[in-house]
Amino acid sequence: MNLWFFQAPAPPSPPPPRWAAEQGKGRPRLGSSVREAGRKRRSGAREAADLGQRVGVLRYPSTAMAPLRFAANLSWLFSEQGPALSARLEAAARAGFRAAEVAWPYTEPAAPLAAAVRAAGLQLVLLNTPPGSADLGELGLGAVPGRQDAFREGLELAVAYARELGCPQVHLMAGRVPLGAERAAVAKDMEAVFVENLRHAADVLARENLVGLLEPINTRLTDPRYFLDTPEQAAAILRRVDRPNLRLQLDVFHWQIMGGNLTANIRTFLPLVGHVQVAQVPDRGEPDSPGEINFSYLFQLLEELGYAGYVGCEYRPRGDTHEGLGWLRAYWESRGLAPV
């Protein structure tokens, strides 16, 4: 399959880990030889990435094995703390996260929320454009005919929050096929609206040095009316829009449900990916819950391919969030790091 590639913006730099302040080290419990090997791997990865950018293709060297960076999705995790995002931010920090994402932070004023993010010592790495009208059953407006003005108003709100919160990425939600309409009958018009809105969004985001993300959401289980549902469809739209600050959001849960073949699809589309999210299939639980996906393998694959962005933990905890983080503690321990 021929894919369009572009020079990718550098992934956001995370704040220094709390271990650095506590132990004077960038990573915990690492011997000098391990740290030196890690520095050599990162140096090689940077050189390869620089070469890829010079030729217009972002390449992922197989030798890059830096540990993945995980972000707590506060719309799903730590719900036992109540609805306030400030309490969830604090809980995520206590659990060891250094980054977080949230779908819609707009119920709380931006300035106090930004203060809570700073107080927790977290980096907010992703938020969504507003979903639209609940009364109309909307879930995003990017591709919805007749709602262009509302999409642009929502985009301005999202950019204002991203600026205040120091959040580098905004998920530009496509939205649903209108009620009563057949998908095939409106697909061409919806794509045209989406392309128009995405070009506008790319220009707006570029002024703030922000990245926009397109996320396919499965239409077999989660949302039968969602317009954007496969990575192939999203990649084709990215080719049409042709903007360097728009990228693909890889949600493993949705990709597995829609097409499976995760290894090949990840290898194919990863050069377009700006953000990854994880949850087990079919129940959308923790990565170590019973289900179809071998996350130990997939995490290693992402490492081997040199994925440098964040991995959002967008799953439904089966019980207490912190108690359900055994999978993440096991991940760090398997890399010789202190448990989260």
Phi and psi restraints in degrees (value plus and minus 20) as a CYANA .aco file:
   2 ASN   PHI    -104.9   -64.9
   2 ASN   PSI     107.9   147.9
   3 LEU   PHI    -137.9   -97.9
   3 LEU   PSI     127.5   167.5
   4 TRP   PHI    -107.9   -67.9
   4 TRP   PSI     111.8   151.8
   5 PHE   PHI    -139.9   -99.9
   5 PHE   PSI     135.6   175.6
   6 PHE   PHI    -163.1  -123.1
   6 PHE   PSI     148.6   188.6
   7 GLN   PHI     -90.8   -50.8
   7 GLN   PSI     101.1   141.1
   8 ALA   PHI    -104.9   -64.9
   8 ALA   PSI     121.3   161.3
   9 PRO   PHI     -88.1   -48.1
   9 PRO   PSI     129.6   169.6
  10 ALA   PHI     -83.8   -43.8
  10 ALA   PSI     121.5   161.5
  11 PRO   PHI     -84.4   -44.4
  11 PRO   PSI     130.9   170.9
  12 PRO   PHI     -82.7   -42.7
  12 PRO   PSI     121.7   161.7
  13 SER   PHI    -102.1   -62.1
  13 SER   PSI     108.5   148.5
  14 PRO   PHI     -95.7   -55.7
  14 PRO   PSI     137.4   177.4
  15 PRO   PHI     -86.1   -46.1
  15 PRO   PSI     138.9   178.9
  16 PRO   PHI     -77.9   -37.9
  16 PRO   PSI     115.9   155.9
  17 PRO   PHI     -79.8   -39.8
  17 PRO   PSI     131.3   171.3
  18 ARG   PHI     -83.4   -43.4
  18 ARG   PSI     -43.9    -3.9
  19 TRP   PHI     -83.7   -43.7
  19 TRP   PSI     -50.6   -10.6
  20 ALA   PHI     -83.9   -43.9
  20 ALA   PSI     -60.5   -20.5
  21 ALA   PHI     -92.5   -52.5
  21 ALA   PSI     -54.8   -14.8
  22 GLU   PHI    -102.8   -62.8
  22 GLU   PSI     -52.3   -12.3
  23 GLN   PHI    -142.5  -102.5
  23 GLN   PSI     -24.9    15.1
  24 GLY   PHI      53.4    93.4
  24 GLY   PSI       2.4    42.4
  25 LYS   PHI    -153.9  -113.9
  25 LYS   PSI     130.2   170.2
  26 GLY   PHI     -93.2   -53.2
  26 GLY   PSI     -48.7    -8.7
  27 ARG   PHI    -155.7  -115.7
  27 ARG   PSI     126.6   166.6
  28 PRO   PHI    -102.3   -62.3
  28 PRO   PSI     129.3   169.3
  29 ARG   PHI      36.1    76.1
  29 ARG   PSI      18.5    58.5
  30 LEU   PHI    -130.3   -90.3
  30 LEU   PSI     112.4   152.4
  31 GLY   PHI     -94.6   -54.6
  31 GLY   PSI     145.5   185.5
  32 SER   PHI     -82.7   -42.7
  32 SER   PSI     -57.7   -17.7
  33 SER   PHI     -87.0   -47.0
  33 SER   PSI     -57.0   -17.0
  34 VAL   PHI     -88.3   -48.3
  34 VAL   PSI     -61.2   -21.2
  35 ARG   PHI     -83.0   -43.0
  35 ARG   PSI     -60.5   -20.5
  36 GLU   PHI     -84.8   -44.8
  36 GLU   PSI     -61.3   -21.3
  37 ALA   PHI     -82.5   -42.5
  37 ALA   PSI     -59.4   -19.4
  38 GLY   PHI     -84.3   -44.3
  38 GLY   PSI     -59.5   -19.5
  39 ARG   PHI     -83.1   -43.1
  39 ARG   PSI     -60.8   -20.8
  40 LYS   PHI     -84.2   -44.2
  40 LYS   PSI     -61.0   -21.0
  41 ARG   PHI     -83.3   -43.3
  41 ARG   PSI     -64.5   -24.5
  42 ARG   PHI     -85.1   -45.1
  42 ARG   PSI     -58.3   -18.3
  43 SER   PHI     -82.4   -42.4
  43 SER   PSI     -64.8   -24.8
  44 GLY   PHI     -83.0   -43.0
  44 GLY   PSI     -58.9   -18.9
  45 ALA   PHI     -84.2   -44.2
  45 ALA   PSI     -61.3   -21.3
  46 ARG   PHI     -83.5   -43.5
  46 ARG   PSI     -61.9   -21.9
  47 GLU   PHI     -82.3   -42.3
  47 GLU   PSI     -62.6   -22.6
  48 ALA   PHI     -86.7   -46.7
  48 ALA   PSI     -60.3   -20.3
  49 ALA   PHI     -84.0   -44.0
  49 ALA   PSI     -60.7   -20.7
  50 ASP   PHI     -80.8   -40.8
  50 ASP   PSI     -61.3   -21.3
  51 LEU   PHI     -83.7   -43.7
  51 LEU   PSI     -64.5   -24.5
  52 GLY   PHI     -80.5   -40.5
  52 GLY   PSI     -60.2   -20.2
  53 GLN   PHI     -87.7   -47.7
  53 GLN   PSI     -56.0   -16.0
  54 ARG   PHI     -84.5   -44.5
  54 ARG   PSI     -52.5   -12.5
  55 VAL   PHI    -116.2   -76.2
  55 VAL   PSI     -16.0    24.0
  56 GLY   PHI      65.7   105.7
  56 GLY   PSI     -10.6    29.4
  57 VAL   PHI    -149.9  -109.9
  57 VAL   PSI     108.5   148.5
  58 LEU   PHI    -105.7   -65.7
  58 LEU   PSI      96.0   136.0
  59 ARG   PHI    -126.4   -86.4
  59 ARG   PSI     129.8   169.8
  60 TYR   PHI    -134.5   -94.5
  60 TYR   PSI      80.9   120.9
  61 PRO   PHI     -85.1   -45.1
  61 PRO   PSI     118.0   158.0
  62 SER   PHI     -89.5   -49.5
  62 SER   PSI     -34.0     6.0
  63 THR   PHI    -105.8   -65.8
  63 THR   PSI     -29.4    10.6
  64 ALA   PHI     -97.1   -57.1
  64 ALA   PSI      98.8   138.8
  65 MET   PHI    -151.5  -111.5
  65 MET   PSI       9.5    49.5
  66 ALA   PHI     -83.0   -43.0
  66 ALA   PSI     121.4   161.4
  67 PRO   PHI     -79.6   -39.6
  67 PRO   PSI     128.6   168.6
  68 LEU   PHI     -90.7   -50.7
  68 LEU   PSI     135.6   175.6
  69 ARG   PHI    -131.0   -91.0
  69 ARG   PSI     106.6   146.6
  70 PHE   PHI    -128.1   -88.1
  70 PHE   PSI     123.0   163.0
  71 ALA   PHI    -141.1  -101.1
  71 ALA   PSI     113.3   153.3
  72 ALA   PHI     -99.0   -59.0
  72 ALA   PSI     105.0   145.0
  73 ASN   PHI    -104.0   -64.0
  73 ASN   PSI      88.1   128.1
  74 LEU   PHI     -98.5   -58.5
  74 LEU   PSI     -26.7    13.3
  75 SER   PHI     -98.9   -58.9
  75 SER   PSI     -36.7     3.3
  76 TRP   PHI    -138.7   -98.7
  76 TRP   PSI     -58.8   -18.8
  77 LEU   PHI    -114.4   -74.4
  77 LEU   PSI     134.6   174.6
  78 PHE   PHI      42.4    82.4
  78 PHE   PSI      12.1    52.1
  79 SER   PHI     -85.9   -45.9
  79 SER   PSI     -40.5    -0.5
  80 GLU   PHI     -85.9   -45.9
  80 GLU   PSI     -32.2     7.8
  81 GLN   PHI    -103.7   -63.7
  81 GLN   PSI     -24.1    15.9
  82 GLY   PHI      76.3   116.3
  82 GLY   PSI    -199.9  -159.9
  83 PRO   PHI     -97.3   -57.3
  83 PRO   PSI     -39.1     0.9
  84 ALA   PHI     -87.0   -47.0
  84 ALA   PSI     107.2   147.2
  85 LEU   PHI     -87.4   -47.4
  85 LEU   PSI     -49.4    -9.4
  86 SER   PHI     -81.4   -41.4
  86 SER   PSI     -60.9   -20.9
  87 ALA   PHI     -88.2   -48.2
  87 ALA   PSI     -57.3   -17.3
  88 ARG   PHI     -89.7   -49.7
  88 ARG   PSI     -56.8   -16.8
  89 LEU   PHI     -80.0   -40.0
  89 LEU   PSI     -66.1   -26.1
  90 GLU   PHI     -82.0   -42.0
  90 GLU   PSI     -61.7   -21.7
  91 ALA   PHI     -84.8   -44.8
  91 ALA   PSI     -60.9   -20.9
  92 ALA   PHI     -82.7   -42.7
  92 ALA   PSI     -61.6   -21.6
  93 ALA   PHI     -84.9   -44.9
  93 ALA   PSI     -61.7   -21.7
  94 ARG   PHI     -83.4   -43.4
  94 ARG   PSI     -52.1   -12.1
  95 ALA   PHI     -96.2   -56.2
  95 ALA   PSI     -28.8    11.2
  96 GLY   PHI      86.9   126.9
  96 GLY   PSI     -22.1    17.9
  97 PHE   PHI     -88.7   -48.7
  97 PHE   PSI     126.5   166.5
  98 ARG   PHI    -132.0   -92.0
  98 ARG   PSI     -22.7    17.3
  99 ALA   PHI    -165.6  -125.6
  99 ALA   PSI     137.9   177.9
 100 ALA   PHI    -167.0  -127.0
 100 ALA   PSI     141.6   181.6
 101 GLU   PHI    -157.3  -117.3
 101 GLU   PSI     136.5   176.5
 102 VAL   PHI    -168.3  -128.3
 102 VAL   PSI     119.7   159.7
 103 ALA   PHI     -87.5   -47.5
 103 ALA   PSI     -83.2   -43.2
 104 TRP   PHI    -152.5  -112.5
 104 TRP   PSI      79.3   119.3
 105 PRO   PHI    -105.8   -65.8
 105 PRO   PSI     -11.0    29.0
 106 TYR   PHI     -96.8   -56.8
 106 TYR   PSI     -26.1    13.9
 107 THR   PHI     -99.4   -59.4
 107 THR   PSI     -29.4    10.6
 108 GLU   PHI    -140.5  -100.5
 108 GLU   PSI     121.2   161.2
 109 PRO   PHI     -78.4   -38.4
 109 PRO   PSI     123.9   163.9
 110 ALA   PHI     -86.3   -46.3
 110 ALA   PSI     -63.2   -23.2
 111 ALA   PHI     -84.2   -44.2
 111 ALA   PSI     -70.1   -30.1
 112 PRO   PHI     -82.4   -42.4
 112 PRO   PSI     -54.6   -14.6
 113 LEU   PHI     -86.6   -46.6
 113 LEU   PSI     -60.0   -20.0
 114 ALA   PHI     -82.0   -42.0
 114 ALA   PSI     -58.9   -18.9
 115 ALA   PHI     -83.7   -43.7
 115 ALA   PSI     -58.2   -18.2
 116 ALA   PHI     -87.0   -47.0
 116 ALA   PSI     -57.9   -17.9
 117 VAL   PHI     -81.1   -41.1
 117 VAL   PSI     -65.6   -25.6
 118 ARG   PHI     -85.2   -45.2
 118 ARG   PSI     -62.1   -22.1
 119 ALA   PHI     -82.8   -42.8
 119 ALA   PSI     -53.6   -13.6
 120 ALA   PHI     -99.0   -59.0
 120 ALA   PSI     -32.5     7.5
 121 GLY   PHI      52.0    92.0
 121 GLY   PSI      10.5    50.5
 122 LEU   PHI    -128.3   -88.3
 122 LEU   PSI     139.6   179.6
 123 GLN   PHI    -126.7   -86.7
 123 GLN   PSI     101.2   141.2
 124 LEU   PHI    -103.6   -63.6
 124 LEU   PSI     103.6   143.6
 125 VAL   PHI    -133.0   -93.0
 125 VAL   PSI     -29.0    11.0
 126 LEU   PHI    -181.0  -141.0
 126 LEU   PSI     117.6   157.6
 127 LEU   PHI    -162.4  -122.4
 127 LEU   PSI     144.8   184.8
 128 ASN   PHI    -124.1   -84.1
 128 ASN   PSI     134.6   174.6
 129 THR   PHI     -86.4   -46.4
 129 THR   PSI     134.4   174.4
 130 PRO   PHI     -76.2   -36.2
 130 PRO   PSI     127.5   167.5
 131 PRO   PHI     -96.0   -56.0
 131 PRO   PSI     -38.6     1.4
 132 GLY   PHI      83.6   123.6
 132 GLY   PSI    -172.2  -132.2
 133 SER   PHI    -108.4   -68.4
 133 SER   PSI     103.1   143.1
 134 ALA   PHI     -86.5   -46.5
 134 ALA   PSI     -55.1   -15.1
 135 ASP   PHI     -83.2   -43.2
 135 ASP   PSI     -50.2   -10.2
 136 LEU   PHI    -111.2   -71.2
 136 LEU   PSI     -19.7    20.3
 137 GLY   PHI      49.9    89.9
 137 GLY   PSI      12.4    52.4
 138 GLU   PHI    -107.1   -67.1
 138 GLU   PSI     129.6   169.6
 139 LEU   PHI    -159.7  -119.7
 139 LEU   PSI      49.7    89.7
 140 GLY   PHI      79.3   119.3
 140 GLY   PSI     137.0   177.0
 141 LEU   PHI    -151.0  -111.0
 141 LEU   PSI     -20.0    20.0
 142 GLY   PHI     -78.0   -38.0
 142 GLY   PSI     -54.6   -14.6
 143 ALA   PHI    -133.1   -93.1
 143 ALA   PSI      -8.0    32.0
 144 VAL   PHI    -111.4   -71.4
 144 VAL   PSI      95.1   135.1
 145 PRO   PHI     -78.8   -38.8
 145 PRO   PSI     119.8   159.8
 146 GLY   PHI      63.9   103.9
 146 GLY   PSI     -24.5    15.5
 147 ARG   PHI    -136.0   -96.0
 147 ARG   PSI       3.2    43.2
 148 GLN   PHI     -82.1   -42.1
 148 GLN   PSI     -63.3   -23.3
 149 ASP   PHI     -83.6   -43.6
 149 ASP   PSI     -61.1   -21.1
 150 ALA   PHI     -86.3   -46.3
 150 ALA   PSI     -57.9   -17.9
 151 PHE   PHI     -80.6   -40.6
 151 PHE   PSI     -64.3   -24.3
 152 ARG   PHI     -88.8   -48.8
 152 ARG   PSI     -55.6   -15.6
 153 GLU   PHI     -83.6   -43.6
 153 GLU   PSI     -63.2   -23.2
 154 GLY   PHI     -85.3   -45.3
 154 GLY   PSI     -57.0   -17.0
 155 LEU   PHI     -80.5   -40.5
 155 LEU   PSI     -63.6   -23.6
 156 GLU   PHI     -81.2   -41.2
 156 GLU   PSI     -59.5   -19.5
 157 LEU   PHI     -84.8   -44.8
 157 LEU   PSI     -64.6   -24.6
 158 ALA   PHI     -81.5   -41.5
 158 ALA   PSI     -61.8   -21.8
 159 VAL   PHI     -85.2   -45.2
 159 VAL   PSI     -59.9   -19.9
 160 ALA   PHI     -81.7   -41.7
 160 ALA   PSI     -63.0   -23.0
 161 TYR   PHI     -86.9   -46.9
 161 TYR   PSI     -63.3   -23.3
 162 ALA   PHI     -80.0   -40.0
 162 ALA   PSI     -61.0   -21.0
 163 ARG   PHI     -82.9   -42.9
 163 ARG   PSI     -67.8   -27.8
 164 GLU   PHI     -86.5   -46.5
 164 GLU   PSI     -56.8   -16.8
 165 LEU   PHI    -109.9   -69.9
 165 LEU   PSI     -24.7    15.3
 166 GLY   PHI      46.8    86.8
 166 GLY   PSI      13.1    53.1
 167 CYS   PHI    -115.7   -75.7
 167 CYS   PSI     103.2   143.2
 168 PRO   PHI    -105.5   -65.5
 168 PRO   PSI     -31.2     8.8
 169 GLN   PHI    -153.7  -113.7
 169 GLN   PSI     121.4   161.4
 170 VAL   PHI    -148.1  -108.1
 170 VAL   PSI     103.6   143.6
 171 HIS   PHI     -98.7   -58.7
 171 HIS   PSI      97.5   137.5
 172 LEU   PHI    -110.8   -70.8
 172 LEU   PSI      76.1   116.1
 173 MET   PHI     -91.1   -51.1
 173 MET   PSI     111.5   151.5
 174 ALA   PHI     -94.5   -54.5
 174 ALA   PSI     -62.6   -22.6
 175 GLY   PHI      78.2   118.2
 175 GLY   PSI    -199.1  -159.1
 176 ARG   PHI    -123.7   -83.7
 176 ARG   PSI     133.8   173.8
 177 VAL   PHI     -82.0   -42.0
 177 VAL   PSI     110.1   150.1
 178 PRO   PHI     -75.7   -35.7
 178 PRO   PSI     126.2   166.2
 179 LEU   PHI     -76.9   -36.9
 179 LEU   PSI     115.2   155.2
 180 GLY   PHI      65.7   105.7
 180 GLY   PSI     -27.3    12.7
 181 ALA   PHI    -118.1   -78.1
 181 ALA   PSI     127.0   167.0
 182 GLU   PHI    -106.0   -66.0
 182 GLU   PSI     113.5   153.5
 183 ARG   PHI     -74.0   -34.0
 183 ARG   PSI     -67.9   -27.9
 184 ALA   PHI     -82.7   -42.7
 184 ALA   PSI     -52.8   -12.8
 185 ALA   PHI     -93.5   -53.5
 185 ALA   PSI     -48.3    -8.3
 186 VAL   PHI    -130.6   -90.6
 186 VAL   PSI     -21.5    18.5
 187 ALA   PHI     -79.2   -39.2
 187 ALA   PSI     -63.2   -23.2
 188 LYS   PHI     -85.4   -45.4
 188 LYS   PSI     -64.2   -24.2
 189 ASP   PHI     -85.6   -45.6
 189 ASP   PSI     -59.6   -19.6
 190 MET   PHI     -86.7   -46.7
 190 MET   PSI     -59.9   -19.9
 191 GLU   PHI     -84.8   -44.8
 191 GLU   PSI     -59.6   -19.6
 192 ALA   PHI     -82.2   -42.2
 192 ALA   PSI     -62.3   -22.3
 193 VAL   PHI     -83.8   -43.8
 193 VAL   PSI     -62.2   -22.2
 194 PHE   PHI     -83.2   -43.2
 194 PHE   PSI     -65.2   -25.2
 195 VAL   PHI     -81.2   -41.2
 195 VAL   PSI     -64.5   -24.5
 196 GLU   PHI     -80.2   -40.2
 196 GLU   PSI     -67.4   -27.4
 197 ASN   PHI     -86.3   -46.3
 197 ASN   PSI     -57.0   -17.0
 198 LEU   PHI     -88.0   -48.0
 198 LEU   PSI     -58.1   -18.1
 199 ARG   PHI     -84.2   -44.2
 199 ARG   PSI     -61.6   -21.6
 200 HIS   PHI     -82.1   -42.1
 200 HIS   PSI     -66.3   -26.3
 201 ALA   PHI     -81.9   -41.9
 201 ALA   PSI     -60.7   -20.7
 202 ALA   PHI     -80.1   -40.1
 202 ALA   PSI     -60.3   -20.3
 203 ASP   PHI     -86.8   -46.8
 203 ASP   PSI     -63.0   -23.0
 204 VAL   PHI     -83.6   -43.6
 204 VAL   PSI     -65.6   -25.6
 205 LEU   PHI     -85.5   -45.5
 205 LEU   PSI     -56.4   -16.4
 206 ALA   PHI     -82.1   -42.1
 206 ALA   PSI     -52.7   -12.7
 207 ARG   PHI     -85.4   -45.4
 207 ARG   PSI     -42.8    -2.8
 208 GLU   PHI    -127.9   -87.9
 208 GLU   PSI     -12.6    27.4
 209 ASN   PHI      39.5    79.5
 209 ASN   PSI      22.3    62.3
 210 LEU   PHI    -129.6   -89.6
 210 LEU   PSI     139.1   179.1
 211 VAL   PHI    -132.3   -92.3
 211 VAL   PSI     115.5   155.5
 212 GLY   PHI    -119.6   -79.6
 212 GLY   PSI     123.6   163.6
 213 LEU   PHI    -141.3  -101.3
 213 LEU   PSI     122.1   162.1
 214 LEU   PHI    -130.7   -90.7
 214 LEU   PSI     103.1   143.1
 215 GLU   PHI    -135.8   -95.8
 215 GLU   PSI      95.9   135.9
 216 PRO   PHI     -90.0   -50.0
 216 PRO   PSI     112.2   152.2
 217 ILE   PHI    -137.2   -97.2
 217 ILE   PSI     111.9   151.9
 218 ASN   PHI     -84.8   -44.8
 218 ASN   PSI     122.5   162.5
 219 THR   PHI    -125.9   -85.9
 219 THR   PSI     -11.7    28.3
 220 ARG   PHI    -115.0   -75.0
 220 ARG   PSI     -47.1    -7.1
 221 LEU   PHI    -151.3  -111.3
 221 LEU   PSI     -66.4   -26.4
 222 THR   PHI    -104.2   -64.2
 222 THR   PSI     -71.2   -31.2
 223 ASP   PHI    -171.1  -131.1
 223 ASP   PSI      73.4   113.4
 224 PRO   PHI     -80.2   -40.2
 224 PRO   PSI     -41.1    -1.1
 225 ARG   PHI    -119.8   -79.8
 225 ARG   PSI     -19.6    20.4
 226 TYR   PHI     -87.1   -47.1
 226 TYR   PSI     117.1   157.1
 227 PHE   PHI     -92.8   -52.8
 227 PHE   PSI     -63.6   -23.6
 228 LEU   PHI    -118.6   -78.6
 228 LEU   PSI      90.7   130.7
 229 ASP   PHI    -150.0  -110.0
 229 ASP   PSI     -23.2    16.8
 230 THR   PHI    -157.7  -117.7
 230 THR   PSI     133.1   173.1
 231 PRO   PHI     -84.5   -44.5
 231 PRO   PSI     -50.6   -10.6
 232 GLU   PHI     -82.9   -42.9
 232 GLU   PSI     -64.0   -24.0
 233 GLN   PHI     -83.4   -43.4
 233 GLN   PSI     -64.2   -24.2
 234 ALA   PHI     -84.6   -44.6
 234 ALA   PSI     -61.4   -21.4
 235 ALA   PHI     -83.9   -43.9
 235 ALA   PSI     -59.1   -19.1
 236 ALA   PHI     -84.0   -44.0
 236 ALA   PSI     -58.8   -18.8
 237 ILE   PHI     -88.9   -48.9
 237 ILE   PSI     -59.4   -19.4
 238 LEU   PHI     -80.1   -40.1
 238 LEU   PSI     -57.8   -17.8
 239 ARG   PHI     -82.6   -42.6
 239 ARG   PSI     -61.9   -21.9
 240 ARG   PHI     -87.5   -47.5
 240 ARG   PSI     -62.1   -22.1
 241 VAL   PHI     -89.2   -49.2
 241 VAL   PSI     -62.0   -22.0
 242 ASP   PHI      37.8    77.8
 242 ASP   PSI      37.4    77.4
 243 ARG   PHI    -148.2  -108.2
 243 ARG   PSI     113.2   153.2
 244 PRO   PHI     -92.1   -52.1
 244 PRO   PSI     -36.0     4.0
 245 ASN   PHI    -123.3   -83.3
 245 ASN   PSI       2.1    42.1
 246 LEU   PHI    -135.3   -95.3
 246 LEU   PSI     113.6   153.6
 247 ARG   PHI    -158.6  -118.6
 247 ARG   PSI     158.6   198.6
 248 LEU   PHI    -121.4   -81.4
 248 LEU   PSI     119.6   159.6
 249 GLN   PHI    -124.1   -84.1
 249 GLN   PSI      99.0   139.0
 250 LEU   PHI    -118.3   -78.3
 250 LEU   PSI      80.7   120.7
 251 ASP   PHI    -118.6   -78.6
 251 ASP   PSI      89.3   129.3
 252 VAL   PHI     -78.2   -38.2
 252 VAL   PSI     -56.8   -16.8
 253 PHE   PHI     -78.4   -38.4
 253 PHE   PSI     -70.2   -30.2
 254 HIS   PHI     -89.3   -49.3
 254 HIS   PSI     -60.4   -20.4
 255 TRP   PHI     -84.5   -44.5
 255 TRP   PSI     -59.1   -19.1
 256 GLN   PHI     -84.8   -44.8
 256 GLN   PSI     -61.9   -21.9
 257 ILE   PHI     -88.0   -48.0
 257 ILE   PSI     -58.1   -18.1
 258 MET   PHI    -100.5   -60.5
 258 MET   PSI     -58.2   -18.2
 259 GLY   PHI    -161.0  -121.0
 259 GLY   PSI     -35.8     4.2
 260 GLY   PHI      40.9    80.9
 260 GLY   PSI    -166.1  -126.1
 261 ASN   PHI      29.7    69.7
 261 ASN   PSI      25.2    65.2
 262 LEU   PHI     -82.9   -42.9
 262 LEU   PSI     -60.6   -20.6
 263 THR   PHI     -79.0   -39.0
 263 THR   PSI     -71.4   -31.4
 264 ALA   PHI     -85.2   -45.2
 264 ALA   PSI     -60.9   -20.9
 265 ASN   PHI     -87.7   -47.7
 265 ASN   PSI     -59.2   -19.2
 266 ILE   PHI     -84.8   -44.8
 266 ILE   PSI     -63.8   -23.8
 267 ARG   PHI     -81.7   -41.7
 267 ARG   PSI     -59.2   -19.2
 268 THR   PHI     -90.1   -50.1
 268 THR   PSI     -66.0   -26.0
 269 PHE   PHI    -119.3   -79.3
 269 PHE   PSI     -29.1    10.9
 270 LEU   PHI     -77.3   -37.3
 270 LEU   PSI     -54.8   -14.8
 271 PRO   PHI     -79.7   -39.7
 271 PRO   PSI     -37.6     2.4
 272 LEU   PHI    -115.2   -75.2
 272 LEU   PSI     -27.3    12.7
 273 VAL   PHI    -106.1   -66.1
 273 VAL   PSI     112.4   152.4
 274 GLY   PHI    -128.5   -88.5
 274 GLY   PSI     -34.5     5.5
 275 HIS   PHI    -177.8  -137.8
 275 HIS   PSI     126.2   166.2
 276 VAL   PHI    -142.4  -102.4
 276 VAL   PSI     124.1   164.1
 277 GLN   PHI    -151.6  -111.6
 277 GLN   PSI     131.5   171.5
 278 VAL   PHI    -153.7  -113.7
 278 VAL   PSI     126.2   166.2
 279 ALA   PHI    -188.1  -148.1
 279 ALA   PSI     130.4   170.4
 280 GLN   PHI     -94.6   -54.6
 280 GLN   PSI     134.1   174.1
 281 VAL   PHI    -133.8   -93.8
 281 VAL   PSI     112.9   152.9
 282 PRO   PHI    -122.3   -82.3
 282 PRO   PSI     -25.9    14.1
 283 ASP   PHI    -111.3   -71.3
 283 ASP   PSI     -21.7    18.3
 284 ARG   PHI      41.0    81.0
 284 ARG   PSI      17.0    57.0
 285 GLY   PHI    -112.7   -72.7
 285 GLY   PSI    -185.9  -145.9
 286 GLU   PHI     -78.4   -38.4
 286 GLU   PSI     134.3   174.3
 287 PRO   PHI     -77.2   -37.2
 287 PRO   PSI     -45.9    -5.9
 288 ASP   PHI    -115.8   -75.8
 288 ASP   PSI     -11.3    28.7
 289 SER   PHI     -98.6   -58.6
 289 SER   PSI     141.8   181.8
 290 PRO   PHI     -80.3   -40.3
 290 PRO   PSI     115.5   155.5
 291 GLY   PHI     151.3   191.3
 291 GLY   PSI    -187.5  -147.5
 292 GLU   PHI    -104.2   -64.2
 292 GLU   PSI     -41.8    -1.8
 293 ILE   PHI    -123.6   -83.6
 293 ILE   PSI     113.7   153.7
 294 ASN   PHI    -112.3   -72.3
 294 ASN   PSI      73.1   113.1
 295 PHE   PHI     -93.0   -53.0
 295 PHE   PSI     -47.8    -7.8
 296 SER   PHI     -77.7   -37.7
 296 SER   PSI     -63.2   -23.2
 297 TYR   PHI     -86.7   -46.7
 297 TYR   PSI     -65.8   -25.8
 298 LEU   PHI     -85.8   -45.8
 298 LEU   PSI     -57.7   -17.7
 299 PHE   PHI     -83.1   -43.1
 299 PHE   PSI     -62.0   -22.0
 300 GLN   PHI     -84.5   -44.5
 300 GLN   PSI     -58.6   -18.6
 301 LEU   PHI     -81.8   -41.8
 301 LEU   PSI     -65.0   -25.0
 302 LEU   PHI     -81.8   -41.8
 302 LEU   PSI     -58.9   -18.9
 303 GLU   PHI     -83.5   -43.5
 303 GLU   PSI     -67.7   -27.7
 304 GLU   PHI     -83.5   -43.5
 304 GLU   PSI     -51.7   -11.7
 305 LEU   PHI    -102.6   -62.6
 305 LEU   PSI     -22.3    17.7
 306 GLY   PHI      58.2    98.2
 306 GLY   PSI       6.3    46.3
 307 TYR   PHI     -82.3   -42.3
 307 TYR   PSI     105.8   145.8
 308 ALA   PHI    -133.3   -93.3
 308 ALA   PSI     -20.9    19.1
 309 GLY   PHI    -104.1   -64.1
 309 GLY   PSI    -185.4  -145.4
 310 TYR   PHI    -114.7   -74.7
 310 TYR   PSI     136.9   176.9
 311 VAL   PHI    -133.6   -93.6
 311 VAL   PSI      89.0   129.0
 312 GLY   PHI    -100.9   -60.9
 312 GLY   PSI     113.7   153.7
 313 CYS   PHI    -112.5   -72.5
 313 CYS   PSI      62.3   102.3
 314 GLU   PHI    -124.1   -84.1
 314 GLU   PSI      54.6    94.6
 315 TYR   PHI    -154.6  -114.6
 315 TYR   PSI     148.1   188.1
 316 ARG   PHI    -119.1   -79.1
 316 ARG   PSI      85.4   125.4
 317 PRO   PHI     -78.9   -38.9
 317 PRO   PSI     120.3   160.3
 318 ARG   PHI     -98.7   -58.7
 318 ARG   PSI     -36.0     4.0
 319 GLY   PHI    -177.0  -137.0
 319 GLY   PSI    -159.1  -119.1
 320 ASP   PHI     -80.6   -40.6
 320 ASP   PSI     111.4   151.4
 321 THR   PHI     -79.2   -39.2
 321 THR   PSI     -68.6   -28.6
 322 HIS   PHI     -84.3   -44.3
 322 HIS   PSI     -61.9   -21.9
 323 GLU   PHI     -84.0   -44.0
 323 GLU   PSI     -47.2    -7.2
 324 GLY   PHI    -104.0   -64.0
 324 GLY   PSI     -15.4    24.6
 325 LEU   PHI    -109.2   -69.2
 325 LEU   PSI      -2.7    37.3
 326 GLY   PHI     -78.3   -38.3
 326 GLY   PSI     -54.6   -14.6
 327 TRP   PHI     -82.0   -42.0
 327 TRP   PSI     -56.9   -16.9
 328 LEU   PHI     -96.1   -56.1
 328 LEU   PSI     -58.2   -18.2
 329 ARG   PHI     -82.1   -42.1
 329 ARG   PSI     -60.2   -20.2
 330 ALA   PHI     -84.2   -44.2
 330 ALA   PSI     -57.1   -17.1
 331 TYR   PHI     -80.3   -40.3
 331 TYR   PSI     -70.5   -30.5
 332 TRP   PHI     -84.4   -44.4
 332 TRP   PSI     -61.4   -21.4
 333 GLU   PHI     -82.8   -42.8
 333 GLU   PSI     -55.6   -15.6
 334 SER   PHI     -87.3   -47.3
 334 SER   PSI     -40.5    -0.5
 335 ARG   PHI    -118.0   -78.0
 335 ARG   PSI     -11.0    29.0
 336 GLY   PHI      57.3    97.3
 336 GLY   PSI       1.6    41.6
 337 LEU   PHI    -128.9   -88.9
 337 LEU   PSI     142.6   182.6
 338 ALA   PHI     -85.0   -45.0
 338 ALA   PSI     123.6   163.6
 339 PRO   PHI     -85.7   -45.7
 339 PRO   PSI     127.9   167.9
